Amino acid sequence: MVMYLVVALLAGVVLGFGLRRGGRAFRTFRGMRVLTCPENRKPAAVELGAWHVALTAILGRPVAQVRDCSRWPERRHCDQACVREILGAPKAALVQTILASWCHYNACVCCGAPLATMHVGPHQPHLINREFRIFEWKEVPPQDLPQTLRSCEPVCETCLVSETHTW
């Protein structure tokens, strides 16, 4: 009886460590990333199969595969060389990281308020282009985000409401 208890306890501990490792891998490798495609040196939006990475992490060494890419379906059978770049710095190319960094170094073009943090949800910075069109960053295809952030200015939620809502 005691032997079964010890075996069950050890199995629970091993399972717990495996699930923790898989959960950490899932959180690390989920999300859309924007990086330079090694084949054509142009921006590409890449998403890894986070569940695949998590399951392989539970079983041993995590194996990353591209689940979706902005260059697909034309280049679906590429060598996925971008995976090495992602494995080297998994958080650096995340869309959220790019936006948070952009907000940290910019201020609202209308009122000058700093955008020190990027809010996820209804109150987040918007963009204004050279034609004075205000839009959300979510309207921009991920692979075009770096160029769009270079060519547009930020607008805070307060200025957005005052600029777009007239009574």
LUMMAR-812001 format. One record per residue (C-alpha): residue number from 1; residue in one letter; y, z, x. Coordinates in steps of 0.1 Angstrom, whole numbers. Layout:
BEGIN
<atom><num>NUM</num><residuo>a</residuo><y>Y</y><z>Z</z><x>X</x></atom>
...
//
This chain:
BEGIN
<atom><num>1</num><residuo>m</residuo><y>0</y><z>0</z><x>0</x></atom>
<atom><num>2</num><residuo>v</residuo><y>24</y><z>9</z><x>28</x></atom>
<atom><num>3</num><residuo>m</residuo><y>15</y><z>-23</z><x>46</x></atom>
<atom><num>4</num><residuo>y</residuo><y>26</y><z>-44</z><x>16</x></atom>
<atom><num>5</num><residuo>l</residuo><y>58</y><z>-25</z><x>14</x></atom>
<atom><num>6</num><residuo>v</residuo><y>66</y><z>-32</z><x>51</x></atom>
<atom><num>7</num><residuo>v</residuo><y>57</y><z>-69</z><x>47</x></atom>
<atom><num>8</num><residuo>a</residuo><y>79</y><z>-72</z><x>16</x></atom>
<atom><num>9</num><residuo>l</residuo><y>108</y><z>-54</z><x>34</x></atom>
<atom><num>10</num><residuo>l</residuo><y>105</y><z>-77</z><x>64</x></atom>
<atom><num>11</num><residuo>a</residuo><y>103</y><z>-108</z><x>42</x></atom>
<atom><num>12</num><residuo>g</residuo><y>134</y><z>-96</z><x>24</x></atom>
<atom><num>13</num><residuo>v</residuo><y>153</y><z>-91</z><x>56</x></atom>
<atom><num>14</num><residuo>v</residuo><y>143</y><z>-125</z><x>69</x></atom>
<atom><num>15</num><residuo>l</residuo><y>152</y><z>-141</z><x>36</x></atom>
<atom><num>16</num><residuo>g</residuo><y>186</y><z>-123</z><x>36</x></atom>
<atom><num>17</num><residuo>f</residuo><y>195</y><z>-135</z><x>71</x></atom>
<atom><num>18</num><residuo>g</residuo><y>184</y><z>-170</z><x>62</x></atom>
<atom><num>19</num><residuo>l</residuo><y>205</y><z>-171</z><x>30</x></atom>
<atom><num>20</num><residuo>r</residuo><y>235</y><z>-156</z><x>48</x></atom>
<atom><num>21</num><residuo>r</residuo><y>232</y><z>-183</z><x>75</x></atom>
<atom><num>22</num><residuo>g</residuo><y>229</y><z>-210</z><x>49</x></atom>
<atom><num>23</num><residuo>g</residuo><y>258</y><z>-197</z><x>29</x></atom>
<atom><num>24</num><residuo>r</residuo><y>280</y><z>-196</z><x>60</x></atom>
<atom><num>25</num><residuo>a</residuo><y>270</y><z>-232</z><x>68</x></atom>
<atom><num>26</num><residuo>f</residuo><y>278</y><z>-243</z><x>33</x></atom>
<atom><num>27</num><residuo>r</residuo><y>312</y><z>-228</z><x>33</x></atom>
<atom><num>28</num><residuo>t</residuo><y>320</y><z>-242</z><x>67</x></atom>
<atom><num>29</num><residuo>f</residuo><y>310</y><z>-278</z><x>60</x></atom>
<atom><num>30</num><residuo>r</residuo><y>320</y><z>-283</z><x>24</x></atom>
<atom><num>31</num><residuo>g</residuo><y>351</y><z>-302</z><x>15</x></atom>
<atom><num>32</num><residuo>m</residuo><y>368</y><z>-336</z><x>22</x></atom>
<atom><num>33</num><residuo>r</residuo><y>380</y><z>-343</z><x>57</x></atom>
<atom><num>34</num><residuo>v</residuo><y>404</y><z>-369</z><x>71</x></atom>
<atom><num>35</num><residuo>l</residuo><y>397</y><z>-381</z><x>105</x></atom>
<atom><num>36</num><residuo>t</residuo><y>399</y><z>-412</z><x>127</x></atom>
<atom><num>37</num><residuo>c</residuo><y>368</y><z>-434</z><x>123</x></atom>
<atom><num>38</num><residuo>p</residuo><y>352</y><z>-439</z><x>157</x></atom>
<atom><num>39</num><residuo>e</residuo><y>343</y><z>-476</z><x>148</x></atom>
<atom><num>40</num><residuo>n</residuo><y>377</y><z>-490</z><x>138</x></atom>
<atom><num>41</num><residuo>r</residuo><y>401</y><z>-462</z><x>148</x></atom>
<atom><num>42</num><residuo>k</residuo><y>416</y><z>-460</z><x>113</x></atom>
<atom><num>43</num><residuo>p</residuo><y>419</y><z>-429</z><x>91</x></atom>
<atom><num>44</num><residuo>a</residuo><y>388</y><z>-423</z><x>69</x></atom>
<atom><num>45</num><residuo>a</residuo><y>380</y><z>-397</z><x>43</x></atom>
<atom><num>46</num><residuo>v</residuo><y>346</y><z>-381</z><x>50</x></atom>
<atom><num>47</num><residuo>e</residuo><y>326</y><z>-356</z><x>31</x></atom>
<atom><num>48</num><residuo>l</residuo><y>295</y><z>-340</z><x>45</x></atom>
<atom><num>49</num><residuo>g</residuo><y>264</y><z>-330</z><x>24</x></atom>
<atom><num>50</num><residuo>a</residuo><y>272</y><z>-293</z><x>25</x></atom>
<atom><num>51</num><residuo>w</residuo><y>240</y><z>-284</z><x>6</x></atom>
<atom><num>52</num><residuo>h</residuo><y>219</y><z>-304</z><x>31</x></atom>
<atom><num>53</num><residuo>v</residuo><y>236</y><z>-285</z><x>60</x></atom>
<atom><num>54</num><residuo>a</residuo><y>230</y><z>-252</z><x>43</x></atom>
<atom><num>55</num><residuo>l</residuo><y>193</y><z>-258</z><x>37</x></atom>
<atom><num>56</num><residuo>t</residuo><y>187</y><z>-270</z><x>72</x></atom>
<atom><num>57</num><residuo>a</residuo><y>206</y><z>-240</z><x>85</x></atom>
<atom><num>58</num><residuo>i</residuo><y>183</y><z>-217</z><x>67</x></atom>
<atom><num>59</num><residuo>l</residuo><y>153</y><z>-235</z><x>83</x></atom>
<atom><num>60</num><residuo>g</residuo><y>167</y><z>-236</z><x>118</x></atom>
<atom><num>61</num><residuo>r</residuo><y>194</y><z>-257</z><x>133</x></atom>
<atom><num>62</num><residuo>p</residuo><y>219</y><z>-272</z><x>108</x></atom>
<atom><num>63</num><residuo>v</residuo><y>218</y><z>-310</z><x>104</x></atom>
<atom><num>64</num><residuo>a</residuo><y>249</y><z>-327</z><x>91</x></atom>
<atom><num>65</num><residuo>q</residuo><y>250</y><z>-360</z><x>73</x></atom>
<atom><num>66</num><residuo>v</residuo><y>278</y><z>-379</z><x>57</x></atom>
<atom><num>67</num><residuo>r</residuo><y>276</y><z>-377</z><x>19</x></atom>
<atom><num>68</num><residuo>d</residuo><y>306</y><z>-398</z><x>11</x></atom>
<atom><num>69</num><residuo>c</residuo><y>331</y><z>-419</z><x>31</x></atom>
<atom><num>70</num><residuo>s</residuo><y>362</y><z>-439</z><x>22</x></atom>
<atom><num>71</num><residuo>r</residuo><y>347</y><z>-469</z><x>41</x></atom>
<atom><num>72</num><residuo>w</residuo><y>316</y><z>-471</z><x>19</x></atom>
<atom><num>73</num><residuo>p</residuo><y>299</y><z>-490</z><x>4</x></atom>
<atom><num>74</num><residuo>e</residuo><y>308</y><z>-518</z><x>29</x></atom>
<atom><num>75</num><residuo>r</residuo><y>299</y><z>-496</z><x>60</x></atom>
<atom><num>76</num><residuo>r</residuo><y>273</y><z>-474</z><x>44</x></atom>
<atom><num>77</num><residuo>h</residuo><y>248</y><z>-479</z><x>72</x></atom>
<atom><num>78</num><residuo>c</residuo><y>272</y><z>-470</z><x>101</x></atom>
<atom><num>79</num><residuo>d</residuo><y>260</y><z>-446</z><x>129</x></atom>
<atom><num>80</num><residuo>q</residuo><y>280</y><z>-417</z><x>115</x></atom>
<atom><num>81</num><residuo>a</residuo><y>295</y><z>-409</z><x>148</x></atom>
<atom><num>82</num><residuo>c</residuo><y>323</y><z>-390</z><x>130</x></atom>
<atom><num>83</num><residuo>v</residuo><y>298</y><z>-362</z><x>124</x></atom>
<atom><num>84</num><residuo>r</residuo><y>300</y><z>-351</z><x>160</x></atom>
<atom><num>85</num><residuo>e</residuo><y>338</y><z>-347</z><x>157</x></atom>
<atom><num>86</num><residuo>i</residuo><y>333</y><z>-326</z><x>125</x></atom>
<atom><num>87</num><residuo>l</residuo><y>307</y><z>-304</z><x>141</x></atom>
<atom><num>88</num><residuo>g</residuo><y>330</y><z>-298</z><x>171</x></atom>
<atom><num>89</num><residuo>a</residuo><y>359</y><z>-285</z><x>149</x></atom>
<atom><num>90</num><residuo>p</residuo><y>347</y><z>-282</z><x>112</x></atom>
<atom><num>91</num><residuo>k</residuo><y>379</y><z>-268</z><x>98</x></atom>
<atom><num>92</num><residuo>a</residuo><y>405</y><z>-289</z><x>117</x></atom>
<atom><num>93</num><residuo>a</residuo><y>401</y><z>-321</z><x>96</x></atom>
<atom><num>94</num><residuo>l</residuo><y>398</y><z>-305</z><x>62</x></atom>
<atom><num>95</num><residuo>v</residuo><y>424</y><z>-318</z><x>37</x></atom>
<atom><num>96</num><residuo>q</residuo><y>434</y><z>-282</z><x>29</x></atom>
<atom><num>97</num><residuo>t</residuo><y>440</y><z>-274</z><x>66</x></atom>
<atom><num>98</num><residuo>i</residuo><y>461</y><z>-306</z><x>71</x></atom>
<atom><num>99</num><residuo>l</residuo><y>482</y><z>-297</z><x>40</x></atom>
<atom><num>100</num><residuo>a</residuo><y>485</y><z>-260</z><x>50</x></atom>
<atom><num>101</num><residuo>s</residuo><y>497</y><z>-270</z><x>85</x></atom>
<atom><num>102</num><residuo>w</residuo><y>522</y><z>-295</z><x>70</x></atom>
<atom><num>103</num><residuo>c</residuo><y>536</y><z>-269</z><x>46</x></atom>
<atom><num>104</num><residuo>h</residuo><y>539</y><z>-244</z><x>74</x></atom>
<atom><num>105</num><residuo>y</residuo><y>562</y><z>-266</z><x>94</x></atom>
<atom><num>106</num><residuo>n</residuo><y>583</y><z>-281</z><x>65</x></atom>
<atom><num>107</num><residuo>a</residuo><y>609</y><z>-269</z><x>40</x></atom>
<atom><num>108</num><residuo>c</residuo><y>618</y><z>-282</z><x>6</x></atom>
<atom><num>109</num><residuo>v</residuo><y>641</y><z>-312</z><x>10</x></atom>
<atom><num>110</num><residuo>c</residuo><y>662</y><z>-302</z><x>-21</x></atom>
<atom><num>111</num><residuo>c</residuo><y>668</y><z>-265</z><x>-16</x></atom>
<atom><num>112</num><residuo>g</residuo><y>656</y><z>-258</z><x>20</x></atom>
<atom><num>113</num><residuo>a</residuo><y>631</y><z>-231</z><x>9</x></atom>
<atom><num>114</num><residuo>p</residuo><y>603</y><z>-228</z><x>35</x></atom>
<atom><num>115</num><residuo>l</residuo><y>569</y><z>-238</z><x>24</x></atom>
<atom><num>116</num><residuo>a</residuo><y>551</y><z>-213</z><x>46</x></atom>
<atom><num>117</num><residuo>t</residuo><y>520</y><z>-213</z><x>25</x></atom>
<atom><num>118</num><residuo>m</residuo><y>503</y><z>-240</z><x>5</x></atom>
<atom><num>119</num><residuo>h</residuo><y>493</y><z>-228</z><x>-29</x></atom>
<atom><num>120</num><residuo>v</residuo><y>462</y><z>-241</z><x>-45</x></atom>
<atom><num>121</num><residuo>g</residuo><y>467</y><z>-244</z><x>-82</x></atom>
<atom><num>122</num><residuo>p</residuo><y>495</y><z>-253</z><x>-105</x></atom>
<atom><num>123</num><residuo>h</residuo><y>524</y><z>-242</z><x>-81</x></atom>
<atom><num>124</num><residuo>q</residuo><y>520</y><z>-263</z><x>-51</x></atom>
<atom><num>125</num><residuo>p</residuo><y>544</y><z>-285</z><x>-31</x></atom>
<atom><num>126</num><residuo>h</residuo><y>550</y><z>-320</z><x>-43</x></atom>
<atom><num>127</num><residuo>l</residuo><y>561</y><z>-350</z><x>-23</x></atom>
<atom><num>128</num><residuo>i</residuo><y>591</y><z>-372</z><x>-26</x></atom>
<atom><num>129</num><residuo>n</residuo><y>591</y><z>-407</z><x>-11</x></atom>
<atom><num>130</num><residuo>r</residuo><y>619</y><z>-430</z><x>0</x></atom>
<atom><num>131</num><residuo>e</residuo><y>623</y><z>-444</z><x>-35</x></atom>
<atom><num>132</num><residuo>f</residuo><y>628</y><z>-408</z><x>-48</x></atom>
<atom><num>133</num><residuo>r</residuo><y>595</y><z>-408</z><x>-67</x></atom>
<atom><num>134</num><residuo>i</residuo><y>581</y><z>-373</z><x>-69</x></atom>
<atom><num>135</num><residuo>f</residuo><y>543</y><z>-370</z><x>-70</x></atom>
<atom><num>136</num><residuo>e</residuo><y>515</y><z>-346</z><x>-62</x></atom>
<atom><num>137</num><residuo>w</residuo><y>496</y><z>-348</z><x>-30</x></atom>
<atom><num>138</num><residuo>k</residuo><y>464</y><z>-351</z><x>-51</x></atom>
<atom><num>139</num><residuo>e</residuo><y>475</y><z>-386</z><x>-62</x></atom>
<atom><num>140</num><residuo>v</residuo><y>472</y><z>-398</z><x>-26</x></atom>
<atom><num>141</num><residuo>p</residuo><y>438</y><z>-411</z><x>-14</x></atom>
<atom><num>142</num><residuo>p</residuo><y>426</y><z>-386</z><x>13</x></atom>
<atom><num>143</num><residuo>q</residuo><y>424</y><z>-413</z><x>40</x></atom>
<atom><num>144</num><residuo>d</residuo><y>461</y><z>-421</z><x>33</x></atom>
<atom><num>145</num><residuo>l</residuo><y>473</y><z>-385</z><x>34</x></atom>
<atom><num>146</num><residuo>p</residuo><y>484</y><z>-383</z><x>71</x></atom>
<atom><num>147</num><residuo>q</residuo><y>506</y><z>-414</z><x>68</x></atom>
<atom><num>148</num><residuo>t</residuo><y>520</y><z>-402</z><x>34</x></atom>
<atom><num>149</num><residuo>l</residuo><y>528</y><z>-368</z><x>49</x></atom>
<atom><num>150</num><residuo>r</residuo><y>547</y><z>-385</z><x>78</x></atom>
<atom><num>151</num><residuo>s</residuo><y>567</y><z>-407</z><x>54</x></atom>
<atom><num>152</num><residuo>c</residuo><y>575</y><z>-383</z><x>26</x></atom>
<atom><num>153</num><residuo>e</residuo><y>594</y><z>-350</z><x>22</x></atom>
<atom><num>154</num><residuo>p</residuo><y>582</y><z>-319</z><x>4</x></atom>
<atom><num>155</num><residuo>v</residuo><y>596</y><z>-306</z><x>-29</x></atom>
<atom><num>156</num><residuo>c</residuo><y>589</y><z>-270</z><x>-40</x></atom>
<atom><num>157</num><residuo>e</residuo><y>578</y><z>-261</z><x>-75</x></atom>
<atom><num>158</num><residuo>t</residuo><y>612</y><z>-247</z><x>-85</x></atom>
<atom><num>159</num><residuo>c</residuo><y>631</y><z>-279</z><x>-75</x></atom>
<atom><num>160</num><residuo>l</residuo><y>604</y><z>-301</z><x>-91</x></atom>
<atom><num>161</num><residuo>v</residuo><y>610</y><z>-283</z><x>-125</x></atom>
<atom><num>162</num><residuo>s</residuo><y>648</y><z>-286</z><x>-122</x></atom>
<atom><num>163</num><residuo>e</residuo><y>646</y><z>-322</z><x>-111</x></atom>
<atom><num>164</num><residuo>t</residuo><y>621</y><z>-335</z><x>-137</x></atom>
<atom><num>165</num><residuo>h</residuo><y>628</y><z>-314</z><x>-167</x></atom>
<atom><num>166</num><residuo>t</residuo><y>660</y><z>-319</z><x>-186</x></atom>
<atom><num>167</num><residuo>w</residuo><y>667</y><z>-301</z><x>-219</x></atom>
//
